[in-house]
Amino acid sequence: MKKYDYLIVGAGLFGAVFAREAKKAGKKCLVIDRRDHIAGNIYTKEIERIQVHQYGAHIFHTSDKEVWNYVNQFAEFNRYTNSPIANYKGEIYNMPFNMNTFQKLWGVVTPKEAKEKIEAQKREYAVEHPKNLEEQAINLVGPDVYTKLVKGYTEKQWGRRATELPAFIIKRLPVRFTYDNNYFNDTYQGIPIGGYTKMVERMLEGTEVRLQTDFLKERETYLALADRIVYTGMIDAYFDYCYGELEYRSLRFETEVLDEENHQGNAVVNYTEYEVPYTRIIEHKHFEFGCQDGEKNEKTVITREYPKTWKKGDEPYYPMNDEKNAALYEKYESLAKQEGNVIFGGRLGQYRYYDMDDTIAAALTLSRSELRM
């Protein structure tokens, strides 16, 4: 008899949801994580009475009512609406591309005028068979929007010039002909009051958790502890990179406490010119209502976000979902199917980009299938 029904490798959102559902089903679980904290990349830490998103901005949004009701069991959400702005050489533009953006760019005031401007630019500059991301983006929105709001940011994110990136990376660019700065179209949106870490703590209540524990370094020991394994780490690392390394984009964060009440007036400001090395600055107090008032908090916390090429030892953030990596992942997926008692899940285990609601939905689907709930 093994000591646990399930060993869950990774105390992030996917692992926490599965652990919660398994516990409800009467299963005994052990959750382990190599980091010194739970909650994975949605981990928040209080600094100067502000909940700081340690691994970049995370805004919960979904149109799935079941997922929304699920997370509201563990947290009360504020009414934060994601409305980032873009800074291009000191010029400020609203995101996503909407009538406020087009008014600033061209002085147009009606949707008809904006559409005519975009269509005229597309007719003049579009190519029939775009060979790279730059040509594809210009085909979609014209050169003005592309040059100021897409080009530099995208090149920093991918670490390559837009003319060197394949066209298929950008299938569409959201263009809205309304004066609405809400970035997401989803029905529900917000951030947990008190931070994401508290939300994940509640999911893991009553479940044994061991931190600073590296499964891959003590694999045989931990495999012997449980009947079934839910593995949310890197799938290629699990198989010791036997087919080679999957590629990721990584990030470096530079966080600073400032003796200011309000540094930039918005939670997220994207820097879209290539010459600025970071992609965005996050000012965390703007995620929370009541924190912006200088009488309550005269300090603020900002984080600059720098994209970088991933190498072993770095945190993997964004899968490079191109044809080469998709083919490599298929090889690892075939191996994973042969691991009888191991289930691979989450962003790293399935090598795909998941929003938070996608992660929860996937974990709930797995739990129902696995636990026959």
C-alpha positions as CSV (number, residue, x, y, z in Angstrom):
1,M,0.0,0.0,0.0
2,K,1.3,3.4,-1.0
3,K,1.0,6.3,1.4
4,Y,-0.9,8.7,-0.9
5,D,-3.5,8.3,-3.6
6,Y,-2.1,11.2,-5.6
7,L,1.2,13.0,-5.7
8,I,0.7,16.4,-7.3
9,V,3.9,17.9,-8.7
10,G,3.4,21.7,-8.7
11,A,1.5,23.9,-6.3
12,G,0.3,26.3,-9.0
13,L,-3.3,26.7,-10.1
14,F,-3.7,23.4,-12.0
15,G,-2.2,21.4,-9.1
16,A,-4.2,23.2,-6.5
17,V,-7.5,22.7,-8.3
18,F,-6.9,19.0,-8.8
19,A,-5.8,18.6,-5.1
20,R,-9.0,20.4,-3.9
21,E,-11.2,18.1,-6.0
22,A,-9.3,14.9,-5.1
23,K,-9.6,15.8,-1.4
24,K,-13.3,16.3,-1.8
25,A,-13.5,12.9,-3.3
26,G,-11.9,11.4,-0.3
27,K,-8.4,11.0,-1.7
28,K,-5.2,11.5,0.2
29,C,-2.9,13.8,-1.7
30,L,0.7,15.2,-1.3
31,V,1.5,18.4,-3.2
32,I,5.2,19.3,-3.8
33,D,6.8,22.3,-5.4
34,R,10.4,23.2,-6.0
35,R,9.8,26.9,-5.2
36,D,9.6,28.2,-1.7
37,H,5.9,29.2,-2.1
38,I,2.6,28.0,-3.4
39,A,0.5,29.5,-6.2
40,G,3.1,29.2,-9.0
41,N,3.2,32.1,-11.4
42,I,0.2,33.8,-9.9
43,Y,1.9,34.1,-6.5
44,T,1.4,37.5,-4.9
45,K,3.4,38.9,-2.0
46,E,2.5,41.9,0.2
47,I,5.1,44.7,0.0
48,E,4.4,48.1,1.6
49,R,0.7,46.9,2.1
50,I,0.4,46.3,-1.6
51,Q,-0.2,42.9,-3.2
52,V,2.6,42.6,-5.6
53,H,2.3,40.2,-8.6
54,Q,5.7,38.5,-8.4
55,Y,5.7,37.0,-11.8
56,G,3.9,39.6,-13.9
57,A,0.4,41.0,-14.1
58,H,-2.4,38.4,-13.7
59,I,-6.0,39.6,-14.3
60,F,-8.6,36.9,-13.9
61,H,-11.1,36.9,-16.7
62,T,-13.5,34.4,-18.1
63,S,-16.9,33.9,-19.8
64,D,-17.3,30.5,-18.3
65,K,-19.8,30.9,-15.5
66,E,-18.9,27.5,-13.9
67,V,-15.2,28.6,-13.6
68,W,-16.2,32.0,-12.2
69,N,-18.4,30.4,-9.6
70,Y,-15.7,28.0,-8.8
71,V,-13.0,30.6,-8.0
72,N,-15.5,32.7,-6.0
73,Q,-15.6,29.8,-3.5
74,F,-12.0,30.8,-2.5
75,A,-11.8,34.5,-2.9
76,E,-13.9,37.7,-3.2
77,F,-12.9,39.5,-6.5
78,N,-12.7,43.2,-6.9
79,R,-14.0,44.9,-10.0
80,Y,-10.7,45.7,-11.6
81,T,-10.9,46.1,-15.4
82,N,-7.8,45.6,-17.5
83,S,-7.2,48.8,-19.5
84,P,-3.5,49.0,-20.4
85,I,-2.0,51.9,-22.2
86,A,0.9,52.0,-24.6
87,N,3.8,54.4,-24.5
88,Y,5.5,54.9,-27.9
89,K,8.3,57.5,-27.6
90,G,6.3,59.5,-25.0
91,E,3.0,59.3,-27.0
92,I,0.2,57.6,-25.0
93,Y,-2.3,55.3,-26.7
94,N,-5.2,53.2,-25.4
95,M,-5.1,49.4,-25.8
96,P,-6.7,47.4,-27.3
97,F,-6.8,49.2,-30.6
98,N,-10.1,51.1,-30.4
99,M,-11.6,54.5,-31.2
100,N,-9.6,56.3,-28.6
101,T,-6.4,54.8,-30.2
102,F,-7.5,55.9,-33.7
103,Q,-8.6,59.3,-32.6
104,K,-5.1,59.9,-31.2
105,L,-3.4,58.5,-34.3
106,W,-5.4,60.2,-37.0
107,G,-7.8,62.6,-35.4
108,V,-10.8,60.6,-36.6
109,V,-14.0,60.6,-34.5
110,T,-16.4,58.1,-36.0
111,P,-16.1,54.4,-36.6
112,K,-16.7,55.0,-40.3
113,E,-13.7,57.3,-40.6
114,A,-11.5,54.9,-38.7
115,K,-12.5,52.0,-40.9
116,E,-11.9,54.0,-44.0
117,K,-8.4,55.0,-42.8
118,I,-7.4,51.4,-41.9
119,E,-8.8,50.0,-45.2
120,A,-7.0,52.7,-47.2
121,Q,-3.7,51.8,-45.5
122,K,-4.2,48.1,-46.1
123,R,-5.0,48.7,-49.8
124,E,-1.8,50.7,-50.2
125,Y,0.6,48.6,-48.2
126,A,-0.8,45.0,-48.1
127,V,1.0,42.2,-49.9
128,E,-0.9,39.2,-51.4
129,H,1.2,36.5,-49.7
130,P,2.8,37.8,-46.5
131,K,6.1,36.0,-45.9
132,N,6.7,37.3,-42.3
133,L,5.1,38.7,-39.3
134,E,5.6,42.3,-40.4
135,E,3.9,41.8,-43.7
136,Q,1.1,39.9,-42.0
137,A,0.5,42.6,-39.4
138,I,0.4,45.4,-42.0
139,N,-2.1,43.4,-44.0
140,L,-4.3,43.3,-40.9
141,V,-4.1,46.9,-39.5
142,G,-1.9,49.0,-41.8
143,P,1.5,50.5,-41.1
144,D,0.6,53.2,-38.6
145,V,-0.9,50.9,-35.9
146,Y,1.8,48.3,-36.7
147,T,4.8,50.6,-36.4
148,K,3.7,52.3,-33.2
149,L,1.9,49.6,-31.3
150,V,2.9,46.2,-32.6
151,K,6.4,46.1,-34.1
152,G,8.8,46.9,-31.2
153,Y,6.7,45.2,-28.5
154,T,6.5,42.0,-30.6
155,E,10.2,42.0,-31.4
156,K,11.1,42.3,-27.7
157,Q,8.7,39.5,-26.7
158,W,10.0,37.1,-29.3
159,G,13.7,38.2,-29.3
160,R,13.7,38.4,-33.1
161,R,13.0,41.1,-35.6
162,A,9.4,41.0,-37.1
163,T,10.8,40.3,-40.6
164,E,12.4,37.2,-39.2
165,L,9.2,35.9,-37.5
166,P,6.8,33.6,-39.4
167,A,3.5,35.2,-40.6
168,F,1.3,32.6,-38.9
169,I,2.2,33.9,-35.4
170,I,-0.3,36.7,-35.9
171,K,-3.6,35.3,-37.3
172,R,-5.6,38.4,-36.2
173,L,-5.2,41.7,-34.3
174,P,-8.2,42.8,-32.3
175,V,-9.6,46.1,-33.7
176,R,-12.6,47.7,-32.0
177,F,-14.6,50.5,-33.4
178,T,-15.9,51.6,-30.0
179,Y,-14.6,54.0,-27.3
180,D,-14.1,51.0,-24.9
181,N,-10.7,50.5,-23.3
182,N,-11.6,47.2,-21.6
183,Y,-8.9,44.8,-22.9
184,F,-11.0,41.6,-22.4
185,N,-14.3,40.7,-23.9
186,D,-15.1,38.3,-21.2
187,T,-18.3,38.4,-19.0
188,Y,-16.4,38.2,-15.7
189,Q,-13.2,40.0,-14.7
190,G,-11.3,41.0,-11.5
191,I,-8.5,40.3,-9.0
192,P,-8.8,38.5,-5.7
193,I,-9.0,40.9,-2.7
194,G,-6.0,40.0,-0.6
195,G,-4.1,38.5,-3.5
196,Y,-3.9,35.2,-5.4
197,T,-1.8,33.5,-2.8
198,K,-4.6,33.5,-0.3
199,M,-7.0,32.1,-2.9
200,V,-4.6,29.1,-3.6
201,E,-4.1,28.6,0.2
202,R,-7.8,28.1,0.5
203,M,-7.8,25.6,-2.3
204,L,-5.0,23.6,-0.6
205,E,-6.6,23.7,2.9
206,G,-6.3,20.3,4.5
207,T,-3.8,19.0,1.9
208,E,-0.2,18.2,2.8
209,V,2.2,20.5,0.9
210,R,6.0,20.3,0.8
211,L,7.9,23.2,-0.7
212,Q,11.5,23.5,-2.0
213,T,11.2,19.9,-3.1
214,D,12.5,19.0,-6.6
215,F,10.6,16.0,-7.9
216,L,13.1,15.3,-10.7
217,K,16.0,15.1,-8.3
218,E,14.2,12.6,-6.0
219,R,12.0,11.0,-8.7
220,E,12.2,7.4,-7.5
221,T,11.5,8.3,-3.9
222,Y,8.4,10.3,-4.8
223,L,7.1,7.8,-7.4
224,A,7.1,5.2,-4.7
225,L,4.8,7.3,-2.4
226,A,1.7,7.5,-4.5
227,D,-0.6,5.4,-6.7
228,R,-1.0,8.2,-9.3
229,I,1.1,11.2,-10.2
230,V,-0.2,14.5,-11.6
231,Y,2.8,16.2,-13.1
232,T,2.6,19.9,-14.0
233,G,6.3,20.6,-14.6
234,M,8.1,20.7,-18.0
235,I,7.3,17.6,-20.0
236,D,10.8,17.5,-21.7
237,A,12.5,17.8,-18.4
238,Y,10.5,14.8,-17.1
239,F,12.0,12.7,-19.9
240,D,15.5,14.2,-19.4
241,Y,15.3,16.1,-22.7
242,C,15.8,12.9,-24.6
243,Y,14.6,14.4,-27.8
244,G,16.0,17.8,-27.2
245,E,14.8,20.9,-25.4
246,L,11.4,22.6,-26.1
247,E,11.8,26.3,-26.5
248,Y,10.3,29.0,-24.3
249,R,10.4,32.7,-23.8
250,S,11.4,33.7,-20.3
251,L,11.1,36.9,-18.3
252,R,13.2,38.9,-15.9
253,F,11.5,41.1,-13.3
254,E,13.0,44.2,-11.8
255,T,10.8,45.4,-8.8
256,E,11.3,48.7,-7.0
257,V,9.6,50.5,-4.1
258,L,9.2,54.2,-4.8
259,D,8.5,57.0,-2.4
260,E,5.7,58.2,-4.6
261,E,1.9,58.0,-4.2
262,N,1.3,57.3,-7.9
263,H,4.1,56.6,-10.5
264,Q,2.3,56.1,-13.8
265,G,-1.4,56.4,-13.2
266,N,-2.3,53.0,-14.5
267,A,-1.6,49.3,-13.6
268,V,0.0,48.4,-16.9
269,V,1.9,50.6,-19.3
270,N,3.3,48.8,-22.4
271,Y,6.5,50.3,-23.9
272,T,6.2,49.6,-27.6
273,E,9.4,51.0,-29.0
274,Y,12.2,48.5,-29.5
275,E,14.9,50.7,-28.0
276,V,13.3,50.5,-24.5
277,P,14.5,47.1,-23.2
278,Y,11.5,46.2,-21.1
279,T,8.1,45.5,-22.5
280,R,6.0,47.0,-19.7
281,I,5.9,48.6,-16.3
282,I,3.4,47.3,-13.8
283,E,2.3,49.5,-10.9
284,H,0.7,47.1,-8.5
285,K,-1.3,49.4,-6.3
286,H,-3.6,50.2,-9.2
287,F,-4.8,46.6,-9.2
288,E,-6.5,47.2,-5.8
289,F,-9.2,49.7,-5.0
290,G,-8.3,52.0,-2.0
291,C,-4.6,51.6,-2.5
292,Q,-4.3,54.6,-4.9
293,D,-5.1,57.1,-2.2
294,G,-1.9,58.7,-1.0
295,E,-3.3,59.4,2.4
296,K,-3.5,55.6,2.9
297,N,-0.3,54.7,1.2
298,E,2.4,57.2,0.2
299,K,4.6,54.5,-1.4
300,T,4.2,52.5,-4.6
301,V,5.7,49.4,-6.0
302,I,6.6,49.0,-9.7
303,T,7.9,46.1,-11.8
304,R,9.7,46.4,-15.1
305,E,9.3,43.3,-17.2
306,Y,12.2,42.2,-19.5
307,P,11.7,39.3,-22.0
308,K,14.6,37.0,-22.5
309,T,15.6,33.8,-24.3
310,W,15.0,30.8,-22.0
311,K,17.9,28.5,-21.0
312,K,18.1,25.7,-18.5
313,G,17.7,27.0,-15.0
314,D,15.5,29.9,-16.1
315,E,11.7,30.0,-15.5
316,P,9.8,29.0,-18.6
317,Y,6.9,31.4,-19.2
318,Y,5.7,31.2,-22.8
319,P,5.9,28.1,-25.0
320,M,7.2,28.8,-28.5
321,N,4.3,27.4,-30.3
322,D,5.8,27.2,-33.8
323,E,5.9,24.2,-36.2
324,K,9.3,23.0,-35.0
325,N,8.4,22.9,-31.3
326,A,4.9,21.4,-32.0
327,A,6.6,18.5,-33.8
328,L,9.0,18.0,-30.8
329,Y,6.2,18.2,-28.3
330,E,4.3,15.4,-30.2
331,K,7.3,13.1,-29.5
332,Y,7.2,13.9,-25.8
333,E,3.4,13.5,-25.8
334,S,3.8,10.0,-27.2
335,L,6.2,9.1,-24.4
336,A,3.8,10.6,-21.8
337,K,1.0,8.3,-23.0
338,Q,3.2,5.4,-22.1
339,E,3.7,6.5,-18.5
340,G,0.9,4.5,-17.0
341,N,0.4,6.1,-13.6
342,V,1.5,9.7,-14.6
343,I,-0.8,12.4,-15.8
344,F,0.7,15.5,-17.5
345,G,-1.2,18.7,-17.1
346,G,-1.0,22.4,-17.1
347,R,1.0,24.9,-19.2
348,L,4.3,23.1,-18.9
349,G,3.1,19.6,-18.8
350,Q,1.1,20.1,-22.0
351,Y,3.3,22.7,-23.6
352,R,0.6,25.2,-24.3
353,Y,-0.3,28.7,-23.2
354,Y,-3.2,28.7,-20.7
355,D,-5.0,31.6,-19.3
356,M,-6.0,31.1,-15.7
357,D,-9.6,30.2,-16.5
358,D,-8.3,27.7,-19.1
359,T,-6.1,26.2,-16.4
360,I,-9.0,25.8,-14.0
361,A,-11.3,24.3,-16.6
362,A,-8.6,21.8,-17.7
363,A,-8.0,20.8,-14.1
364,L,-11.7,20.3,-13.4
365,T,-12.1,18.2,-16.5
366,L,-9.2,16.0,-15.5
367,S,-10.5,15.6,-12.0
368,R,-13.9,14.6,-13.2
369,S,-12.4,12.0,-15.6
370,E,-9.9,10.8,-13.1
371,L,-12.1,10.7,-10.0
372,R,-15.3,9.8,-11.8
373,M,-17.1,12.6,-10.1
